[in-house]
Amino acid sequence: MEKKEFLLKTPDLGDTEKIELVRWSFGLGDQIEIGDEVIELVTDKAAFPVESPHRGILKDIIVRAGSVVSKGEILGILELSE
């Protein structure tokens, strides 16, 4: 049976010029629970922790910490747990 995946994307943080992914809270293969802070994003106005809406394993980190990202950009992939 094929595992389901969830794409971790940059959320809409309003009208901002620059969004930087400053930190991943987990490494590849780590178990993530609903509500866990997965990444931290920083804009010119504030820091934004991004929580996981699902339970699963961090399967892939597509964008590394320190990178500038845009709204809707895929940052990583979560392999969902039952």
Secondary structure as GFF3:
##gff-version 3
##sequence-region A 1 82
A	DSSP	beta_strand	5	9	.	.	.	ID=ss1
A	DSSP	beta_strand	19	24	.	.	.	ID=ss2
A	DSSP	beta_strand	31	32	.	.	.	ID=ss3
A	DSSP	beta_strand	37	42	.	.	.	ID=ss4
A	DSSP	beta_strand	47	51	.	.	.	ID=ss5
A	DSSP	beta_strand	56	61	.	.	.	ID=ss6
A	DSSP	beta_strand	67	69	.	.	.	ID=ss7
A	DSSP	beta_strand	74	80	.	.	.	ID=ss8
###
